[in-house]
Amino acid sequence: MWISILNYNIGQIEVADITNFDADIDKDSNIDTNQIAEMWLLSNGYNSDEVSYMLTDECPLCVVNNVETNLNL
């Protein structure tokens, strides 16, 4: 699972693979993907009032001037 974070405070988009963080969550619990993302954000020092995020199954693709760039760094 990937998270794309729009950080209003610094005016940029950040992308991170949170698959391993997701694997640490007990699968029998009733935690959904948004709760996992919120826990990841908090554990990585993000303030939820300063960021918006989007979750995707695959690494996002960035298109600038009709050129695709894979953000999988």
N, C-alpha and C positions, 0 to 999 in steps of 0.2 A: 504494500500500500504506500502511495506517495502523497505527500502534503505539499501544496503550493501556498506560500504565505505572502500576503500583501502586507508589508510592514509600513504603516502610515508614518511612523516616527522617523524613519530614515529614507522613505520614498523609494523602496525597491521591492522586487519580488524575489523570494528565496524558495528553493525547492529542496526537499529532503526525502530520503527513503526511510520510512518508519516501519518497514516490514519486521525488522528484528525486535523493535519495541512492541509491536503487535503480538509477536510470538511469546513475549513474556507475560501476557495477560491470560488468566485462567479461562479456558474455552467454555467451561461450564457456567461461568457467570453471565449475567444478562447485560453485559457492557456492549454498547453499539460502537460503530466506527467513529462517530462524533465524540463520544466520551473518551475513546482511546486517543484521538487527536488532541483533545483538551488536556489530557494528562501529559502527552508528549510535549505540548507547548509549554505547560507549566514547568516540567522537568528540565526544559532547555532554556529557561529564563525569559520566555516571551510573556508579555502582558496582554491578556485577551482584549483589553480595551484599545490597544494600539494596532492590532492585527486582524485581518480577515483571512480565512483559509478555505481551500478547496481540496477534497480528497479524490484521488484517482487510483485505479488499479495498476496503471502503467506509468512510466516516466512521462511527464508532459513534453510536448513538442512546442518549441518557440519558433514563430515565423516572423522574420524581419526582412522587409523589402523582398518579399516572395521567396526568401531562402529559409529552408527549414533547418533548425538546429536542435539536436537532441540534448536535453539538459541533464542527461545521466553523466554526472561528472565523476 
